[in-house]
Amino acid sequence: MNGMDGMTGPQGPSGPAGDAGANGRDFRFTGSGLVVTVLDAGVADGGATVDLRLADEAGRPLDRTGTVTEGAVTVSLVLGYLDQRASDNLPLQYVSYTRRNVVFDGGTFAQNAADTNGTWTELAPIGTGLYRYRFATPVSPGANANKTHSVGLYATRTVQGVRAVDNVVFHFRPDGLPVTATRAIVTDQACNGCHTRLEEHGGARREVPLCIMCHTNSADIDPDTGNTFDFKTMIHNIHAGYRLQSVDAGVPYRIIGFGNTVYDYSTVAYPGNLNECEACHTASDRWKTNPSRENCAGCHDRIWFTSTTPPAGYRVHPGGPRADTECIVCHADNSISPIARQHPAPSRDPNRLAVVGNILPITATPPGSRPQVTFFTQVNGQPRDILSQRLSRLRFTFAGPTVEIARFFSETAENAPDCAVITDGGACLERVDAGVFTYRAATPLLPNDTGSFQVGIELCATTDAGVRWCADDPVRSFAVTDATPVNRRKDVTQGQCESCHQDLQEHGGSRKSVENCVSCHNSNLVRNRNVVVPRDGGTVTAGSANFKDLIHAAHAAARYPSPLNNCQKCHTATAYVLPLPATVLPSRSELRSCNLSLADGGPSVPADGGLACLPGAVAVTPVFEPPTAAACTGCHTSVAAQAHTILNTTMGGLESCAVCHAAGKSVGVDKVHALAP
């Protein structure tokens, strides 16, 4: 058996002193945001380094690890050099040093990637946000030391649940000489005209100069689909979307992303003119001076350029087999088939008719009287005598009152007679001066019309070849009972619409002004197209055709390229702020059913087999949606959202939306619709 424990012996001598620890550091106050500044970069001893500074949005230095300042900073970096064409040093594409191998279906695919497992060193003076990153990827430029090298990085920092992002691309040459070559074909500004702010791969990559460092043609493909990640081809493919020849042939255009997420772009409908290359290519004219098979195949993706037998569904290039170096031979501006001519965008069509119209000030038009509108027209800079050389479209739309348009009427006048020869007092055109005419409307204002009205004019001329060109619709207000004309509020502008649509036009191309659109598409306009009232007693809804209802619904349902919560993308600064003006009217829709007692003998099917109710037998019950609810439910279409608006509206149509959603409130529109940093 064990004996009892003995007594504790005396304490031994102290061991040697340990090494001194690092100096302590105080926690520092910083704000939100993130600004990364690259100070220098270089290559030496087979490795690349980059020196940078991390700061918050006010310039206060950050601790990368988040130990002594709030919010750790995550930085991912890519590194590559810009290849150049030997014959003229034209900047081509990046060749990336930072790569990864992806294994798929038994094969290995090389892809460009970020370097994140390198070595970080904090630089003196400590605490000033200065760091050096040494890439884990070996780098040996060799003969490429005289070419532009670029470090691209994307960084994030989260403070109190809000993530800030910064992207930087820094150029240098390993041989120490100044950088003379960069690649700038598409700009962030051009992309963000539609997209507001590019945000890809989770939102951390936002700038085109960073995108093109990874999205190159150097063995970068989606192994699932075989589609290339090359920027120029991929972006052309995406924007062409449903118009791709491959999609027409039944082959969807897809990219399989991280986590096997399927991105199907086969339904993308570009909102502008695909022929308008300059809409995106604002920084360079290389779209027409440096064509290649890859560039063109981005949209024309079923053209076969080689001498081998084309696969099924491909069409042989009309010029026969051609190499990239030969493209410019035929497609230069001064050659047989210039690219600009094959992409006949309106802005550069040599046969374009420049139609311009303007409305002169209109004298007050009392209730019950006929408006008279004096206007002038020019075609290709010359006054147009529209009595001797008629326009193919001349239409006047009168609408009011402008404080909130409730009704309109239109008159077509391209064949209106000369006022000098008519005797019945009907509509006519009076020649005033060269290109200047007064139109005397046939329809008088109503006796109870008040305030001010506006008139918009559609003006079009047609070439001998039958191509019609139209002016941007001029619009002008005129007083009815107001002392001076009052314009309708301007909630959206033409420029905002055309940042995506380039040349806004609807209804055959003659209606080209947002100010004129709202004349017809006012709060009382109801959709009639494809609304068939059944003879069997059922009820159908004819929805509102109010401008805001149509546009909100269309943009919410489409593959809208900008964040839908960014109201200022389309709206002027205060147009969406609650409460709305008290003058804004509710949107009208209609419940329509068949009045069986008038339906041609009742509900039985007539001999001709028609199932639709006769027009004269349609019973209409109007339904009015309050103005704020009508605006919001265009995007917020859920049952819960619809119920929310109903619960917060009185039986008399008064809305309480502003209680919570006005600016500065807990869920103000300005707050919940603000773009994230």
Secondary structure, 3 states (H helix, E strand, C coil): CCCCCCCCCCCCCCCCCCCCCCCCCCCCCCCCCCEEEEEEEEEECCEEEEEEEEECCCCCECCCCCCCCCCCEEEEEEEEEEEECCCCCCEEEEEECCEEEEEECCEEEEEECCECCCEEEECCCCCCCEEEEECCCCCCCHHHCCCCEEEEEEEEEEECCEEEEEEEEEEECCCCCCCCCCCCCCCHHHHHHHHCCCCEHHHCECCHHHHHHHCCCCCCECCCCCCECCHHHHHHHHHHHHHCHHHHCCCCCEEECHHHCEEECCCCCCCCCCCCHHHCCCCCCHHHHCCCHHHHHCCCCCEECCCCCCCCCCEECCCCCCCHHHHHHHHCCCCCCCHHHHCCCHHHCCCCCCEEEEECCCCCCCCCCCCEEEEEEEECCEECCCCCCCCCEEEEEEEECCCCCCEEEEEECCCCCECCCCCCCCCEEEEEECCEEEEECCCCCCCCCCCEEEEEEEEEEECCCCCEEECCCCEEEEECCCCCCCCCCCCECHHHHHHHHCCCCEHHHCECCHHHHHHHCCCCCECCCCCCCECCCCCEEECECCHHHHHHHHHHHCCCCCCCCCHHHCECCCCCCCCCCCCCCCEEEEEEEECHHHCCCCCCCCCCCCCECCHHHEEEEEEEECHHHHHHCCCCCCHHHHHHHHHCECCCCCECCHHHHCCCCCCCHHHHCCCCC
